[in-house]
Amino acid sequence: MMNIDEEIKIIKKGAEEIINIDELKMKLVNSKKENRPLRIKLGLDPSAPDIHIGHAVVLRKIKQLQDLGHRAIIIIGDFTGMIGDPTGKSKTRKQLKKEEVLENAKTYEKQIFKILSKDKTELRFNSEWLSKLNFKEVVELASKYTVARMLEREDFKNRFNNQMSIGIHEFFYPLMQAYDSLEINADIELGGTDQKFNVLMGRTIQKDYGKESQVAIFMPILEGIDGKEKMSKSLGNYIGINEDPKDMYTKVMKIPDELIIKYYELATDIHPDKIEEIRNKLDSGKINPRDIKMDLAREITNLYHSSEETEDAESFFKSLFQKNEIPKDIESFNLKDDMDLVDLMVNSNLVKSKNEARRLILQGGVKINGKVVEDYKDITLNNEDILKVGKRKFLKILK
């Protein structure tokens, strides 16, 4: 059986802050004494169900806790989702319809079990208890917190100071999320650093209702593959957990060298001692960061895909980016007599529009048989010509 110090070392890996370590240690001790797994809470907002590895940082930490023998309680906020989390918002969020919330929740459910162990996970909807509270109970809950404390939140404070509207119902979002912790008897709650106010309110409400307060574990925000901005689908710097293994592997290889260790800490389940060894190798300069990054790309891809798919993705990357070879399994396209190069690129789905095709050609991003195409006019296309668009799109022309 793993000792407490070793468990804490694993739990602390990559964490931004734990409130607090002494309470965590005591909970772990009691868990072993009572032979009772700790209950690990994570609340999910069902308004954005497309998970990338930035979202998965907290899920990976929960998976590590599951591997230590503990139990995850994932709360889909179908009730709170109809209000919307006001965190970081400069104005009142549009309330989702119940049908939208439930549809998004189903999508979440499919994705989270790519990371979590299903047999160690309870999936709950907070409408189970929040929809049953009567008005007296709601007033009692609201009495546990003051408006002054609510206005300590940066987003509420900014909106108040700028004379922007704040709906009374928005104050109930953190209160209801805190009530979730009370209802499920959470021992630990996970959240990103942007959720600190909400998670700490859970500790307060549990104590106010005479329960033992949950330990709060905050995970940092993961930068995207550009190394600058928070990972985001809208910024195009994300790695989706459902992405093709070749795309996933290739995207990991694009991260800046200075983020290698952070990705090991937040996006993998590698033991902290092993990560320290990797850090020392990088710091010593005795190993090429590219080689370490390839290990990282293999590790991340293998978390979401089979070993065979990961090996194929690595082979693809090596042949395409290291040896500059043409892949063996490229698609072919039957060229019609009236098609020019631009038409070909659009009709074969290499690009979305003729304007995009022309732009890529003029930027030097298109090659035929390894030679850069300098002008999209008067290009002769022959049978079995190999067209390359960008860094990794290939097409064999058939006539």
C-alpha positions as CSV (number, residue, x, y, z in Angstrom):
1,M,0.0,0.0,0.0
2,M,1.3,3.4,-1.0
3,N,2.3,5.6,2.0
4,I,0.7,9.0,2.6
5,D,3.7,11.1,1.6
6,E,3.9,9.3,-1.8
7,E,0.2,9.9,-2.4
8,I,0.6,13.6,-1.6
9,K,3.6,13.9,-4.0
10,I,1.4,12.5,-6.8
11,I,-1.6,14.8,-5.8
12,K,0.7,17.9,-5.7
13,K,2.1,17.2,-9.2
14,G,1.3,20.2,-11.3
15,A,-1.1,21.7,-8.8
16,E,-1.1,25.5,-8.5
17,E,-2.4,25.5,-4.9
18,I,-3.9,23.1,-2.4
19,I,-6.0,24.5,0.5
20,N,-4.8,23.0,2.6
21,I,-2.1,20.2,2.8
22,D,-2.6,19.4,6.5
23,E,-6.3,18.8,5.9
24,L,-5.5,16.7,2.9
25,K,-3.1,14.6,4.8
26,M,-5.6,14.0,7.6
27,K,-8.3,13.0,5.1
28,L,-5.9,10.5,3.5
29,V,-5.0,9.1,6.9
30,N,-8.7,8.7,7.8
31,S,-9.5,7.2,4.4
32,K,-7.0,4.4,5.1
33,K,-8.2,3.9,8.6
34,E,-11.8,3.6,7.6
35,N,-11.1,1.9,4.3
36,R,-13.3,4.5,2.7
37,P,-12.3,6.2,-0.6
38,L,-12.4,10.0,-0.6
39,R,-15.1,11.6,-2.7
40,I,-13.6,13.9,-5.3
41,K,-15.9,16.5,-6.8
42,L,-15.7,18.2,-10.1
43,G,-18.5,20.4,-11.5
44,L,-18.8,20.6,-15.2
45,D,-20.6,23.4,-17.1
46,P,-22.5,21.7,-19.9
47,S,-22.6,24.8,-22.1
48,A,-19.2,23.9,-23.7
49,P,-18.9,20.2,-24.2
50,D,-16.0,19.9,-26.6
51,I,-13.1,18.9,-24.4
52,H,-9.4,19.6,-25.3
53,I,-6.4,18.7,-23.2
54,G,-6.5,22.1,-21.5
55,H,-10.0,21.2,-20.1
56,A,-8.6,17.7,-19.3
57,V,-6.0,19.0,-16.8
58,V,-8.4,18.6,-13.9
59,L,-9.8,15.3,-15.3
60,R,-6.2,13.9,-15.4
61,K,-5.7,14.9,-11.8
62,I,-8.9,13.2,-10.8
63,K,-7.8,10.1,-12.7
64,Q,-4.6,10.1,-10.7
65,L,-6.7,10.2,-7.5
66,Q,-8.8,7.4,-8.8
67,D,-5.6,5.4,-9.3
68,L,-4.9,6.0,-5.7
69,G,-8.2,4.3,-4.8
70,H,-10.5,7.3,-4.5
71,R,-13.9,8.0,-6.1
72,A,-14.9,10.8,-8.5
73,I,-18.3,12.5,-8.3
74,I,-18.8,14.4,-11.5
75,I,-21.6,16.9,-11.3
76,I,-23.1,17.9,-14.6
77,G,-24.6,21.4,-13.9
78,D,-27.9,20.9,-15.7
79,F,-29.6,23.1,-13.1
80,T,-26.8,25.7,-12.7
81,G,-26.2,25.6,-16.4
82,M,-29.6,27.2,-17.0
83,I,-28.1,30.3,-15.2
84,G,-24.5,30.0,-16.6
85,D,-21.3,30.5,-14.7
86,P,-20.7,34.3,-14.5
87,T,-16.9,33.7,-13.8
88,G,-14.9,36.0,-16.0
89,K,-17.9,37.4,-17.8
90,S,-18.4,41.1,-18.3
91,K,-22.2,40.8,-18.7
92,T,-25.1,38.6,-17.8
93,R,-24.9,35.3,-19.7
94,K,-27.8,34.1,-21.8
95,Q,-29.7,31.3,-19.9
96,L,-29.6,28.0,-21.7
97,K,-32.8,26.0,-22.3
98,K,-33.1,22.7,-20.5
99,E,-33.0,20.8,-23.8
100,E,-29.7,22.4,-24.7
101,V,-28.2,21.7,-21.3
102,L,-29.2,18.0,-21.4
103,E,-27.9,17.6,-25.0
104,N,-24.5,19.1,-24.0
105,A,-24.4,16.9,-20.9
106,K,-24.7,13.8,-23.0
107,T,-21.7,14.9,-25.1
108,Y,-19.7,15.5,-21.9
109,E,-20.5,12.1,-20.6
110,K,-19.1,10.5,-23.8
111,Q,-15.9,12.4,-23.5
112,I,-15.0,12.2,-19.8
113,F,-14.8,8.4,-19.8
114,K,-11.9,8.7,-22.3
115,I,-10.0,9.8,-19.2
116,L,-11.7,8.7,-16.0
117,S,-12.3,5.1,-14.8
118,K,-16.0,4.4,-15.2
119,D,-16.2,2.0,-12.3
120,K,-14.8,4.7,-10.0
121,T,-17.0,7.5,-11.1
122,E,-20.5,8.7,-10.2
123,L,-22.2,10.9,-12.7
124,R,-24.8,13.2,-11.1
125,F,-27.0,16.0,-12.3
126,N,-27.4,18.8,-9.7
127,S,-31.1,19.2,-10.6
128,E,-31.5,16.1,-8.4
129,W,-31.3,18.2,-5.3
130,L,-31.4,21.9,-6.4
131,S,-34.7,21.6,-8.1
132,K,-36.2,20.2,-4.9
133,L,-35.2,23.1,-2.6
134,N,-38.2,25.1,-1.4
135,F,-38.0,28.9,-1.0
136,K,-37.3,28.7,2.7
137,E,-34.3,26.5,2.0
138,V,-33.1,28.9,-0.7
139,V,-33.4,31.9,1.6
140,E,-31.5,30.0,4.3
141,L,-28.7,29.2,1.8
142,A,-28.6,32.8,0.6
143,S,-28.2,34.0,4.2
144,K,-24.9,32.2,4.5
145,Y,-23.1,34.8,2.3
146,T,-23.2,38.6,2.1
147,V,-23.4,40.9,-1.0
148,A,-20.1,42.5,0.1
149,R,-18.4,39.1,-0.1
150,M,-20.0,38.4,-3.5
151,L,-18.6,41.7,-4.8
152,E,-15.1,40.7,-3.9
153,R,-15.2,38.5,-7.0
154,E,-13.3,40.4,-9.7
155,D,-16.0,40.0,-12.4
156,F,-18.8,41.1,-10.2
157,K,-16.7,44.0,-8.8
158,N,-15.8,45.3,-12.2
159,R,-19.4,45.2,-13.4
160,F,-20.6,46.9,-10.3
161,N,-17.9,49.7,-10.6
162,N,-18.8,50.2,-14.2
163,Q,-22.5,50.4,-13.5
164,M,-23.2,47.3,-15.5
165,S,-26.1,45.1,-14.6
166,I,-25.7,42.0,-12.3
167,G,-28.7,39.7,-12.1
168,I,-29.6,38.6,-8.6
169,H,-29.8,35.1,-10.0
170,E,-26.1,35.3,-10.8
171,F,-25.2,35.5,-7.1
172,F,-26.9,32.1,-6.8
173,Y,-24.5,30.3,-9.1
174,P,-21.6,30.1,-6.7
175,L,-24.1,29.4,-3.8
176,M,-25.6,26.5,-5.7
177,Q,-22.2,25.1,-6.7
178,A,-21.3,25.2,-3.1
179,Y,-24.5,23.4,-2.1
180,D,-23.5,20.6,-4.5
181,S,-20.4,20.0,-2.3
182,L,-22.7,19.9,0.7
183,E,-25.1,17.4,-0.9
184,I,-22.6,14.9,-2.1
185,N,-20.3,15.2,1.0
186,A,-17.3,16.1,-1.1
187,D,-13.9,15.5,0.5
188,I,-11.9,17.2,-2.2
189,E,-13.0,19.6,-5.0
190,L,-10.9,20.1,-8.1
191,G,-11.0,23.3,-10.2
192,G,-9.0,25.6,-12.4
193,T,-7.5,28.7,-10.8
194,D,-10.3,30.7,-12.4
195,Q,-12.8,28.8,-10.2
196,K,-11.2,29.7,-6.9
197,F,-14.0,31.8,-5.6
198,N,-16.6,29.1,-6.3
199,V,-14.6,26.2,-4.9
200,L,-13.7,28.1,-1.7
201,M,-17.4,28.9,-1.2
202,G,-18.0,25.2,-1.1
203,R,-15.7,25.0,1.9
204,T,-17.5,27.8,3.6
205,I,-21.0,26.4,3.1
206,Q,-20.1,22.9,4.3
207,K,-18.7,24.4,7.5
208,D,-21.8,26.6,7.9
209,Y,-24.0,23.5,7.7
210,G,-21.9,21.6,10.2
211,K,-20.0,19.4,7.8
212,E,-16.3,18.9,7.4
213,S,-14.9,21.3,4.8
214,Q,-13.6,19.9,1.5
215,V,-9.9,20.3,0.5
216,A,-9.6,22.6,-2.6
217,I,-7.1,21.7,-5.3
218,F,-6.5,24.3,-8.0
219,M,-4.9,23.4,-11.3
220,P,-3.2,26.0,-13.5
221,I,-4.4,27.1,-16.9
222,L,-2.6,25.3,-19.7
223,E,-1.2,27.4,-22.6
224,G,-2.0,26.3,-26.1
225,I,0.5,25.0,-28.7
226,D,1.4,28.6,-29.5
227,G,2.9,28.9,-26.0
228,K,1.3,32.2,-25.4
229,E,-2.5,32.2,-24.9
230,K,-4.7,29.9,-22.8
231,M,-5.6,26.8,-24.8
232,S,-8.7,27.6,-26.7
233,K,-10.6,26.2,-29.7
234,S,-11.5,29.7,-30.8
235,L,-7.8,30.6,-31.0
236,G,-6.9,27.4,-32.9
237,N,-4.1,26.6,-30.4
238,Y,-5.8,23.5,-28.9
239,I,-5.3,19.8,-28.9
240,G,-8.7,18.0,-28.8
241,I,-9.0,14.7,-27.0
242,N,-11.0,13.3,-29.9
243,E,-8.5,14.4,-32.5
244,D,-6.9,12.1,-35.1
245,P,-3.8,10.6,-33.5
246,K,-1.6,12.0,-36.3
247,D,-2.9,15.5,-35.7
248,M,-2.6,15.1,-31.9
249,Y,1.1,13.9,-32.1
250,T,2.0,16.6,-34.6
251,K,0.4,19.3,-32.5
252,V,2.3,18.3,-29.4
253,M,5.5,18.5,-31.3
254,K,4.7,22.2,-32.1
255,I,4.7,23.4,-28.4
256,P,7.7,25.6,-27.4
257,D,10.5,23.8,-25.6
258,E,9.9,25.9,-22.4
259,L,6.4,24.2,-22.1
260,I,7.6,20.6,-22.2
261,I,7.8,20.1,-18.4
262,K,4.4,21.9,-17.9
263,Y,2.8,19.6,-20.4
264,Y,4.3,16.6,-18.7
265,E,2.9,17.8,-15.4
266,L,-0.6,18.7,-16.5
267,A,-1.3,16.6,-19.6
268,T,0.2,13.2,-18.6
269,D,0.0,10.8,-15.7
270,I,3.8,10.4,-15.5
271,H,5.2,10.1,-11.9
272,P,6.7,13.3,-10.5
273,D,10.1,11.6,-9.9
274,K,10.2,10.7,-13.6
275,I,9.4,14.3,-14.6
276,E,12.2,15.6,-12.4
277,E,14.6,13.3,-14.3
278,I,13.3,14.7,-17.6
279,R,13.8,18.3,-16.2
280,N,17.4,17.5,-15.2
281,K,18.1,16.1,-18.7
282,L,16.8,19.2,-20.3
283,D,18.6,21.6,-17.9
284,S,21.9,19.7,-18.5
285,G,21.7,20.3,-22.2
286,K,22.9,16.7,-22.9
287,I,19.8,15.7,-24.8
288,N,17.9,17.4,-27.7
289,P,14.6,18.9,-26.5
290,R,13.1,17.5,-29.7
291,D,13.7,13.9,-28.5
292,I,12.1,14.7,-25.1
293,K,9.2,16.3,-27.0
294,M,8.7,13.1,-29.1
295,D,8.5,11.1,-25.9
296,L,5.9,13.6,-24.6
297,A,3.9,13.4,-27.9
298,R,3.9,9.7,-27.7
299,E,2.8,9.8,-24.1
300,I,-0.1,12.2,-24.7
301,T,-1.3,10.5,-27.9
302,N,-1.2,7.1,-26.2
303,L,-3.6,8.3,-23.4
304,Y,-6.4,8.8,-26.0
305,H,-5.5,6.3,-28.7
306,S,-4.3,2.7,-29.0
307,S,-0.6,1.9,-29.0
308,E,-0.8,0.9,-32.7
309,E,-2.4,4.3,-33.6
310,T,0.3,6.1,-31.6
311,E,3.1,4.2,-33.4
312,D,1.5,5.0,-36.7
313,A,1.3,8.7,-35.7
314,E,5.0,8.8,-34.7
315,S,6.0,7.1,-38.0
316,F,3.9,9.5,-39.9
317,F,5.6,12.5,-38.2
318,K,9.1,11.1,-38.7
319,S,8.5,10.5,-42.4
320,L,6.8,13.8,-43.1
321,F,8.7,16.2,-40.9
322,Q,12.1,14.6,-40.3
323,K,12.8,12.8,-43.5
324,N,10.5,15.0,-45.7
325,E,9.2,11.9,-47.4
326,I,5.9,11.4,-49.1
327,P,3.5,9.2,-47.0
328,K,2.6,5.8,-48.5
329,D,-1.1,6.1,-47.9
330,I,-2.0,9.4,-49.6
331,E,-5.3,9.8,-51.3
332,S,-5.7,10.1,-55.0
333,F,-8.1,12.3,-57.0
334,N,-9.4,11.9,-60.6
335,L,-8.8,15.1,-62.4
336,K,-11.4,16.3,-64.9
337,D,-10.3,17.9,-68.1
338,D,-11.8,21.4,-67.3
339,M,-10.1,21.6,-63.8
340,D,-7.2,23.9,-63.1
341,L,-5.0,23.8,-60.0
342,V,-7.3,26.0,-58.0
343,D,-10.4,24.0,-58.9
344,L,-8.6,20.8,-58.0
345,M,-7.6,22.0,-54.6
346,V,-11.2,23.0,-53.8
347,N,-12.9,19.9,-55.3
348,S,-10.5,17.6,-53.5
349,N,-11.2,19.3,-50.1
350,L,-7.6,20.4,-49.7
351,V,-8.9,23.9,-49.1
352,K,-12.3,25.4,-48.4
353,S,-12.4,28.1,-51.1
354,K,-10.7,29.4,-54.3
355,N,-9.4,32.4,-52.4
356,E,-7.7,30.2,-49.9
357,A,-6.2,28.2,-52.7
358,R,-4.8,31.2,-54.5
359,R,-3.5,32.7,-51.3
360,L,-1.6,29.5,-50.4
361,I,-0.1,29.3,-53.9
362,L,1.1,32.9,-53.8
363,Q,2.6,32.3,-50.3
364,G,4.6,29.4,-51.6
365,G,2.6,26.8,-49.6
366,V,1.8,24.5,-52.6
367,K,4.2,22.1,-54.3
368,I,4.0,19.7,-57.3
369,N,6.5,16.9,-57.2
370,G,8.5,18.7,-54.6
371,K,8.7,22.0,-56.6
372,V,7.1,25.2,-55.3
373,V,4.3,26.4,-57.5
374,E,4.8,30.1,-58.0
375,D,1.7,31.0,-60.0
376,Y,-1.7,29.3,-60.1
377,K,-2.1,30.2,-63.9
378,D,-1.0,28.0,-66.8
379,I,0.0,25.0,-64.6
380,T,0.0,21.7,-66.4
381,L,-1.2,18.8,-64.2
382,N,0.0,15.3,-65.2
383,N,-1.0,11.8,-64.3
384,E,0.5,10.7,-60.9
385,D,1.8,14.1,-60.0
386,I,2.0,14.5,-56.3
387,L,0.4,17.7,-54.9
388,K,1.5,19.0,-51.5
389,V,-0.5,21.7,-49.7
390,G,0.9,23.1,-46.5
391,K,3.1,20.9,-44.4
392,R,1.1,17.7,-44.4
393,K,-1.6,17.5,-47.0
394,F,-0.8,15.3,-50.0
395,L,-2.8,14.3,-53.1
396,K,-1.9,12.0,-56.0
397,I,-3.4,13.3,-59.3
398,L,-4.9,10.7,-61.6
399,K,-6.0,11.5,-65.2
